[in-house]
Amino acid sequence: MSFVNRRYLALWFPFLPTDRLRRRPPRNCATSPDVLADAPFAFVEKVKGALRLFAVDRRAQALGLAPGIALADARARVPDLLVFERDDHADQDWLERIADGCARYTPMVAIDPPDGLILDIAGCTHLFGNEGALAADIEMRCTALGMTLRHAVAATPAAAHALARHQSLPAPDEAAAIRRLPVAALGLESEATQGLVRAGLKSIGDLAARPLAGIAARFGGDAVDALRHLLGDADRPIAPRRAPPQILAERRFAEPVARTEYALTVLGELVAEAARQLEERKCGGRRFEAVFFRSDGLARMLSVETGQPTRTPKRVMRLLRERIDSLRDPIDPGFGFDLIRLAVPVIEPLAATQLKLEGGAANEAQVTALIDQLSTRLGRGRVRRLLPRDTHIPEQAQLALPAVEAGTPAAAWPVSAPGEPPLRPLHLFDPPQPIEVIAEVPDGPPHRFRWRRALHEVRRFEGPERIAVEWWRRRDGATDKPGLTRDYYRVEDARGRRFWIFRHGLYEEKPDPGWYMHGLFA
């Protein structure tokens, strides 16, 4: 079985950490960029208490250094070797930035950790002429970034991955090239790979000539699965870093655009185009993503969210400009933008609405617009909204969510009857605070209690309101016993202050139940 309709392009950056450091040295780096450009350097990591090389640049590799060598041995061979600590986070961030730039070729871009990417290019090569032209364009942009790149195209992600890393020269016959690969291309554990070599199976072709049952019996099922994926007998789809959006509008330029203001004008036109597509579907967008692709291969993404679906271009552009104004680093066009794209990955139905005569709908729309503006400027997690939950446990009856994603509550807030006092206090302690009961009454509230070193004389009370534990949620995981029952009382002291207290446990559940302060009324 062969998946001839699928084509995957694998990108491998063999010197990703060192190329990244030379391109983007950290702010606290004491070594000047001129020294980094000429001197050999490497990254180190601690392995079993000893420092060893984790990655080396091309100059250090030419001098005989390789990952895994002890730092002391490396210093003896190359005295002027520059050494830096391993930074996986910076490497991952840089790889993700390159992946965002590759979205200009296909929306199906997956991270191939720790130093590669996999692109599903089926149906995309005609935009560049053919597979070779597309790969050449990527190589040109990566070279401009100072990145060393090796790439390969195959019918499966595993085959493209293996060819990019183990093929010395591109071959016209893809199937023959795969069979010439060493068994290390299977990506098995080192012990399994050594076992295959000792058995005389040095290439994929040698392994493919053997019965699969014998391979599975001797080397395990992983070896068979890896071989089938490599030969194209089985397919393992990639997991793209970003799902393809439902609404997409883009503008390509013959000459790069260097003025940011003009780029924002074009973005406004794309927002209007996306609004027309949303109107045709009778939907509105909840998330809008603008991507500015630079001519050097990098991309800058800006995203905004709305509390309610919208397709109003002015509102979306106002949020995007708010997002731009809140950036620490302004949008840098570099040598210019050659592609601007607007995606709407989250859409919801949006029907026509009629304004109320008293202006209720208009006021709600203004509040939603204010929430969107504040969330865009301050951050989506800084503006929150409390939503009611369908539970009778007081401290779990509300949930704080970002206001832009709160949506419609699944439950309603409890409302007291007209003329009745509120059922719940305005201020709730989480967790409840213990109180010392001075005069306790069985099955009733205390006559006197001490809280925060102050003594309170109870003059009035209401209750009890008995709240049992939710029977489907056991509090004690070691036994089948449920949690303790709470008896809540609204009490008023001699000075007119009102409290919400409860006894944690009935007398038949616990010999000496404790008392707690859970809230304060106005």
C-alpha angles and dihedrals in degrees: 000000000000128000096216093158093063124074125186129190116206120202118197124188104195093183098038099139095045095041089049092052092048090049098041113019113189119257092246093051109124093195114092120235090243091059091047090053093058110024125076113246140173143190121242135203133187113252117181092337096312128099114240134176113267099179136359133197126239094267093052090047091052088054091058101264122135138170113282097038116126114255092235091056091046091052090051091053098040111023094182094054113138114220130203132178119257113262112189093172093057091046092051092047091051092048090051090051090054089048090054089052091051089059086086087075102041137349089228101083119148131186113243100196138254101011111353148071133214119210124193100216099173107138094006104084095080089070089066100030102257143343093281093053092049092050091046091054091051091048091051093053093045090051089053087055091052093248124144108225138190119182142177138182124220143152095258132037092239093054093047090048092051096044092051092054105034107027112097097195131012112263127205093221108066097188093050091047091054092051091052092056118109119252088251085077088074089074095226127152115287092249092054092047091051090049091055092050092048089052090058095255101127102152137040089248091057090051094045091055091062125082111266092226091060092047091051092048094051105030104022137252093285091069091053093047092049091048093050092049091048094050093046096248090121132027129217110191118222123245105233117222090231124026115238108267123242094226122038134173126171142170125208122200128212088211122033116258112233100178114087093201092057089048089055090050089055089047089056089055090051091051089054090049091050090048090057090051090049091049091053089054092042088236139121132216125248096183129032123190122193117193123193111199114204123212091242091064102261125115135206119210128199122185134185132184132207130209092225130027112271140175099183108127095205092054093049093047091049090055092047091051089048088053092050092048091053094054118114091211117041120231106277113204092193105189089351142282116278096178134030120188134185119198130185104199097169120050133165134186113278118188127186114275132205120223118238118242091238091051098248095139091047092052091049091051090051092051091049091050090050091051091050092050094048093045091051094050100037101030133271093264096050097068112057137177127207114231125190119244127209097248136104095216101107099216090048097046094096136045126202112219133166105278094232092061101034093100122169114343117244092218137030129245113255112254125202120232116262111280094013124115118255116280094218131037123251092235120046124190116222109219101023115247120238119242131198112238113215101179113023124190118203110249090358142079121283119264091217133015138171121227125173090354091302123116117225125196111209112225102165136017142178125202161335103243104184117212117183125198116267102267093214091058113061114206094203110058093188096060140027093247115120124227125272125282120244126218109199125201132187104216134181123205129213092272094054097255114143124215137183110223134165141193110233105221138004120259091251089052097046130012095220110023118194129234126228140188109230106168151355126233122212 
